[in-house]
Amino acid sequence: MSERYEKGLKQLNELDSNAAEGLIESFRDICPDLAKYTIEYPFGDVLQREGLDFKTRELATIAALTALGNCQPQLKGHISGALNIGCTPKAITEVILQMSVYAGFPAAINGMTAAKEVFESRGIITEK
């Protein structure tokens, strides 16, 4: 394993202790390199850079996935991961709401629905 792969594994597992193994297992039979590249580049290279802390990077990721509008499984994973590293439900919902301005209401509604599902699965009660 390369140093960037090892750093990527550590960073990914900080979001979710089962994330790396799940990613590797998902693509083991069809394209193991996709898991390797996902661990090395975003988690082993980009997330290791100075300038933004991990929470801020996760909130930016949630914003981007919400804006894309077609990444519900990844969005849910990053919402869950953001909670695991200390992002608040309020920060997450505010970022998703902000995307209504730039990505449109359908994207924000889909993003908020994903957040609601993650919060409910974790027993998180949000303000009304």
C-alpha positions in Angstrom: 0.0 0.0 0.0 1.2 3.4 -0.9 1.4 6.2 1.7 -1.4 8.1 0.0 -3.6 5.0 0.1 -2.9 4.5 3.8 -3.7 8.2 4.5 -6.8 7.8 2.4 -7.9 4.7 4.3 -7.4 6.5 7.6 -9.3 9.6 6.5 -12.2 7.6 5.0 -12.5 5.5 8.1 -12.7 8.7 10.2 -16.0 9.4 8.4 -17.3 5.9 8.9 -15.3 3.0 10.4 -16.8 0.6 7.8 -16.6 2.9 4.8 -13.3 1.8 3.3 -14.1 -1.9 3.6 -17.5 -1.3 2.2 -16.1 0.6 -0.8 -13.4 -2.0 -1.5 -16.0 -4.9 -1.2 -18.5 -3.1 -3.5 -16.0 -3.0 -6.4 -13.8 -6.1 -5.6 -15.4 -8.2 -8.4 -16.0 -5.6 -11.0 -13.4 -2.8 -10.8 -11.2 -2.8 -7.7 -9.2 0.1 -9.1 -12.2 2.4 -8.7 -12.1 1.8 -4.9 -8.3 2.3 -4.9 -8.5 5.5 -6.8 -11.4 6.8 -4.6 -9.3 6.1 -1.5 -6.1 7.5 -2.9 -7.2 10.7 -4.6 -10.0 12.4 -2.7 -9.2 10.9 0.7 -5.4 10.4 0.4 -4.6 13.6 -1.5 -7.2 16.3 -1.6 -8.5 15.9 2.0 -4.9 15.9 3.3 -4.3 19.5 2.0 -4.0 22.4 4.3 -6.4 25.4 4.2 -9.7 23.7 5.1 -10.6 21.5 8.1 -12.3 18.2 7.6 -15.7 19.5 8.8 -15.6 22.4 6.2 -14.6 20.0 3.5 -17.5 17.7 4.4 -20.0 20.5 4.3 -18.6 21.6 0.9 -19.0 18.0 -0.3 -22.6 17.9 1.0 -23.3 21.2 -0.9 -21.8 19.8 -4.1 -23.6 16.4 -3.9 -26.9 18.3 -3.2 -26.3 20.6 -6.2 -25.6 17.6 -8.5 -28.9 16.2 -7.4 -28.3 12.6 -8.6 -26.0 11.3 -5.9 -28.4 10.2 -3.1 -26.3 7.3 -1.8 -23.1 9.3 -1.7 -25.0 12.3 -0.2 -26.4 10.2 2.6 -23.0 8.7 3.3 -21.4 12.1 3.5 -24.2 13.5 5.7 -23.6 10.5 8.1 -19.9 11.0 7.9 -20.2 14.7 8.6 -22.2 13.9 11.7 -19.5 11.4 12.8 -16.8 14.1 12.6 -18.8 16.7 14.6 -20.8 18.6 12.1 -24.2 19.6 13.5 -27.5 18.7 11.9 -28.2 22.5 11.8 -25.0 23.1 9.8 -25.9 20.3 7.4 -29.5 21.5 6.8 -28.3 25.1 6.4 -25.8 24.1 3.7 -28.6 22.1 1.9 -31.0 25.0 2.2 -28.3 27.3 0.7 -28.2 25.1 -2.3 -31.9 26.1 -3.1 -30.5 29.4 -4.2 -27.7 28.1 -6.4 -28.9 24.6 -7.5 -32.7 25.1 -7.3 -35.5 23.9 -5.1 -35.7 20.3 -6.5 -32.0 19.7 -5.6 -32.5 21.2 -2.2 -35.6 19.2 -1.5 -33.9 16.0 -2.6 -30.9 16.9 -0.4 -33.1 17.7 2.6 -35.0 14.4 2.1 -31.6 12.6 2.3 -30.7 14.5 5.4 -34.0 13.7 7.0 -33.6 10.0 6.3 -30.1 10.0 7.8 -31.2 11.9 10.9 -34.1 9.7 11.4 -32.0 6.5 11.1 -29.7 7.9 13.8 -32.5 9.0 16.1 -31.6 12.7 15.6 -34.5 15.1 16.3 -34.2 18.4 14.6 -35.9 21.7 15.4 -39.3 22.3 13.9 
